[in-house]
Amino acid sequence: MVSVDEVKYCVAFSGIAGIGRVRVSQLREYFGSLQDAWNAPQSELKQAGLDSRTIAAVTAARPGISPEAEMEKLERYGVRALVYDDPLYPSRLKEIYDYPPVLYVRGSLPAEDEPGLAIVGTRRPTIYGRQVTEEIVADLARSGMVIVSGLARGIDSVAHRAALDAGGKTVAVFASGLDIVYPGENTRLAQTIMERGALVSEHPLGVKPRPESFPLRNRIMSGLSLGVLVVEAGEKSGALITAHQAVEQNREVFAVPGSILSPASQGTNRLIQEGAKLVRDYADVLQELNLTIVAQQAEFKEFSPADGVESAVLTQLSSEPNHIDEICRRSGLAMPEVSSTLAMLELKGIARQVGSMNYVLARRS
């Protein structure tokens, strides 16, 4: 169990420029506690291994930061501060080299066994970009995938909304403190995400977004996820930075192809040339991540078979075509029973005939 004091002083240090994972680890290792490090004189900070620039930043900032006041502020805003040792700190994020020493959270983080995928792309998507994002994200969300993005205009916002509309979970990573929604037009969207998922940041409350904060934010997006899907990105898009960070973090990189004549697809097409997985639909993502079965399970999360016959037929269906004769043989049921049950499952949108009396599980909309 992490002590309250350790969290409090980790929060205090997170408000000082230049104090990240490496510095926090140095201080904790040398002093034994961050409280002692917070109260240490410059000479001891130097002995702990901090450089002169960082020492100057610490000594200049400490008089203006009250650890107690920072914790009270977090409580007022309903923000939790998770430090690395906290059992609730996301384990996937711990895998990356430069994980945040403190992760600020509003809402509920997904469970550890819920897979996440980061969605990034241009802030000025085409109609095509919006359409494919909505379709792919909706199907991924229904399949149990948590959608992670950055709440920015364009593809980020489309991805968050598509996940919510599909009844799925989504996480928004801020480049500012969690009390500052950027852009402001997404305030209502942020509120909905918080109610149905989580808002996260490495920045204390009150920190405004700066240009350099966005690439840093993106490493958290990919760090929380199994992979990154890029939908529409120009040659110099920030989304490409996220893709390269994902590679460094040993995450999968996916890209939706686009027209070779569209500037919005120059970056995504190049990613595919460089080895990113080409994505035509949600199944390509799940297959690459070995999560195809998740989709199947999620399709019927809210469906209860009417009787034992319906249940027996359902167990013989999958995404692969299965002939009615084979369904009869494996289920041990008579042809009339299987035929009428399949017809009923088709009416319910659960099964679908794909030709020549072969049946598959239907993708529910």
TORTOR-207879 format. One record per residue (C-alpha): x, y, z; residue in three letters. Coordinates in steps of 0.05 Angstrom, whole numbers, padded with zeros to 5 digits, always signed. Example, Ala and Ser with C-alpha at 12.3 -4.5 7.8 and 13.67 -1.06 7.14 Angstrom:
+00246-00090+00156ala +00273-00021+00143ser 
REM end
This chain:
+00000+00000+00000met +00028+00068-00020val +00031+00118+00037ser -00009+00183+00033val +00054+00223+00044asp +00090+00189-00014glu +00032+00206-00060val +00029+00277-00034lys +00102+00292-00047tyr +00103+00257-00113cys +00045+00303-00134val +00085+00362-00109ala +00147+00342-00149phe +00104+00331-00212ser +00090+00405-00214gly +00164+00421-00225ile +00193+00424-00294ala +00248+00372-00305gly +00223+00323-00253ile +00201+00260-00287gly +00207+00186-00277arg +00283+00184-00275val +00290+00242-00226arg +00235+00216-00180val +00270+00147-00179ser +00337+00181-00163gln +00307+00220-00105leu +00269+00162-00077arg +00330+00116-00080glu +00376+00167-00047tyr +00331+00196+00007phe +00286+00136+00020gly +00224+00179+00017ser +00201+00236-00027leu +00182+00276+00035gln +00255+00278+00056asp +00274+00296-00015ala +00224+00353-00016trp +00255+00383+00047asn +00327+00370+00027ala +00377+00428+00018pro +00411+00440-00049gln +00475+00405-00027ser +00438+00340-00014glu +00399+00345-00078leu +00466+00350-00114lys +00491+00288-00077gln +00428+00252-00099ala +00450+00262-00171gly +00408+00322-00194leu +00442+00369-00243asp +00447+00444-00227ser +00391+00463-00273arg +00342+00415-00240thr +00364+00435-00171ile +00352+00508-00189ala +00282+00490-00214ala +00266+00452-00150val +00290+00506-00103thr +00254+00560-00142ala +00188+00522-00145ala +00183+00494-00075arg +00162+00558-00039pro +00102+00565-00085gly +00077+00493-00079ile +00039+00467-00019ser +00035+00391-00022pro -00026+00393+00025glu -00061+00445-00018ala -00048+00405-00081glu -00081+00343-00050met -00141+00384-00027glu -00148+00412-00097lys -00148+00342-00127leu -00202+00321-00078glu -00246+00380-00097arg -00242+00362-00171tyr -00252+00288-00159gly -00183+00271-00186val -00143+00211-00163arg -00067+00212-00164ala -00038+00143-00180leu +00037+00134-00168val +00078+00078-00198tyr +00072+00033-00137asp -00003+00040-00133asp -00037-00026-00152pro -00087+00014-00194leu -00032+00045-00237tyr -00042+00014-00306pro +00007-00043-00316ser +00014-00032-00391arg +00037+00039-00378leu +00091+00014-00330lys +00122-00024-00389glu +00146+00039-00425ile +00212+00072-00407tyr +00187+00142-00392asp +00123+00127-00356tyr +00094+00185-00315pro +00113+00183-00241pro +00041+00206-00227val -00021+00191-00268leu -00080+00236-00254tyr -00148+00204-00266val -00220+00227-00268arg -00271+00172-00279gly -00258+00098-00280ser -00198+00066-00314leu -00212+00002-00353pro -00197-00064-00319ala -00128-00094-00331glu -00157-00149-00376asp -00194-00100-00422glu -00152-00089-00485pro -00141-00018-00508gly -00126+00012-00576leu -00102+00083-00588ala -00135+00119-00647ile -00099+00180-00677val -00104+00220-00740gly -00111+00288-00772thr -00149+00346-00740arg -00180+00359-00809arg -00208+00292-00832pro -00242+00281-00898thr -00311+00250-00903ile -00276+00184-00917tyr -00234+00192-00854gly -00294+00205-00810arg -00333+00148-00840gln -00279+00094-00832val -00263+00119-00762thr -00336+00115-00741glu -00346+00045-00771glu -00281+00013-00747ile -00284+00044-00677val -00357+00025-00667ala -00342-00047-00684asp -00279-00048-00640leu -00318-00018-00582ala -00374-00070-00589arg -00319-00123-00589ser -00296-00102-00521gly -00237-00058-00542met -00225+00005-00501val -00213+00065-00547ile -00157+00111-00525val -00147+00179-00557ser -00127+00251-00543gly -00193+00291-00545leu -00165+00334-00602ala -00207+00360-00659arg -00216+00313-00718gly -00203+00239-00715ile -00193+00239-00639asp -00262+00268-00626ser -00295+00223-00678val -00263+00162-00645ala -00286+00181-00575his -00357+00194-00598arg -00361+00131-00640ala -00339+00089-00580ala -00391+00122-00535leu -00447+00115-00587asp -00431+00041-00593ala -00438+00033-00518gly -00364+00021-00508gly -00310+00050-00463lys -00261+00105-00481thr -00203+00140-00447val -00181+00211-00464ala -00109+00231-00449val -00099+00306-00436phe -00038+00349-00452ala -00059+00394-00394ser -00085+00388-00323gly -00152+00353-00319leu -00187+00418-00300asp -00171+00448-00368ile -00207+00417-00428val -00173+00431-00494tyr -00203+00447-00542pro -00259+00480-00502gly -00311+00457-00552glu -00301+00386-00526asn -00321+00402-00455thr -00387+00364-00459arg -00352+00306-00494leu -00300+00303-00438ala -00356+00301-00386gln -00389+00242-00421thr -00323+00205-00427ile -00310+00215-00353met -00379+00185-00337glu -00368+00125-00383arg -00292+00117-00380gly -00235+00160-00357ala -00196+00225-00367leu -00122+00219-00352val -00061+00264-00352ser +00010+00267-00325glu +00001+00341-00308his -00023+00370-00242pro -00086+00413-00242leu -00077+00483-00270gly -00025+00464-00322val -00044+00493-00391lys -00028+00455-00455pro +00037+00474-00490arg +00060+00453-00560pro +00113+00406-00531glu +00061+00373-00486ser +00024+00339-00543phe +00079+00291-00566pro +00092+00274-00493leu +00018+00260-00483arg +00018+00213-00543asn +00069+00166-00511arg +00017+00155-00455ile -00037+00140-00506met +00005+00086-00539ser +00031+00063-00471gly -00039+00049-00446leu -00055+00009-00509ser -00037-00055-00544leu -00028-00016-00608gly -00041+00048-00647val -00087+00056-00707leu -00073+00116-00751val -00130+00142-00793val -00112+00197-00842glu -00046+00233-00828ala -00007+00280-00872gly +00068+00275-00883glu +00083+00317-00821lys +00024+00297-00777ser +00034+00290-00703gly -00002+00223-00709ala +00061+00196-00741leu +00100+00214-00678ile +00051+00170-00639thr +00062+00113-00688ala +00138+00117-00681his +00131+00120-00605gln +00088+00057-00608ala +00144+00021-00645val +00194+00042-00592glu +00146+00016-00539gln +00138-00051-00575asn +00066-00037-00592arg +00031-00056-00657glu +00021-00002-00709val -00040-00002-00755phe -00059+00045-00811ala -00120+00055-00855val -00100+00064-00928pro -00125+00122-00968gly -00122+00152-01038ser -00052+00165-01064ile -00080+00232-01088leu -00103+00253-01019ser -00055+00295-00976pro -00091+00268-00915ala -00068+00197-00931ser +00005+00211-00947gln +00028+00193-00877gly -00015+00132-00868thr +00004+00103-00935asn +00077+00113-00919arg +00068+00077-00852leu +00040+00018-00890ile +00101+00019-00935gln +00145+00018-00873glu +00110-00043-00845gly +00047-00019-00809ala -00011-00068-00812lys -00060-00048-00865leu -00130-00043-00836val -00193-00053-00877arg -00240-00065-00819asp -00240-00080-00745tyr -00227-00154-00756ala -00157-00138-00783asp -00140-00106-00716val -00169-00162-00673leu -00135-00216-00715gln -00067-00183-00710glu -00075-00176-00634leu -00101-00247-00627asn -00167-00220-00600leu -00216-00246-00653thr -00252-00287-00600ile -00267-00223-00561val -00311-00198-00617ala -00350-00262-00617gln -00363-00260-00543gln -00382-00187-00544ala -00433-00196-00599glu -00476-00238-00553phe -00461-00206-00486lys -00534-00183-00481glu -00565-00241-00519phe -00596-00299-00481ser -00616-00362-00521pro -00690-00376-00518ala -00681-00450-00503asp -00632-00508-00504gly -00640-00519-00579val -00622-00447-00594glu -00563-00451-00547ser -00538-00515-00580ala -00542-00485-00649val -00507-00422-00627leu -00447-00460-00601thr -00435-00486-00672gln -00433-00417-00703leu -00371-00374-00711ser -00343-00323-00760ser -00325-00381-00806glu -00380-00410-00851pro -00411-00474-00824asn -00457-00517-00866his -00525-00535-00838ile -00509-00610-00845asp -00447-00600-00802glu -00487-00561-00750ile -00537-00618-00746cys -00482-00671-00740arg -00443-00634-00685arg -00504-00611-00646ser -00540-00679-00651gly -00604-00643-00670leu -00652-00661-00726ala -00652-00621-00790met -00722-00589-00780pro -00702-00564-00710glu -00636-00535-00735val -00668-00504-00797ser -00724-00469-00758ser -00675-00446-00704thr -00627-00417-00755leu -00685-00380-00787ala -00705-00351-00720met -00632-00331-00705leu -00630-00296-00773glu -00692-00256-00755leu -00660-00236-00689lys -00598-00213-00726gly -00554-00265-00691ile -00540-00312-00750ala -00531-00300-00824arg -00531-00346-00884gln -00473-00333-00930val -00495-00378-00987gly -00507-00453-01001ser -00536-00464-00931met -00473-00441-00896asn -00482-00399-00834tyr -00440-00351-00793val -00449-00307-00733leu -00477-00240-00757ala -00442-00175-00740arg -00494-00138-00699arg -00502-00063-00712ser 
REM end
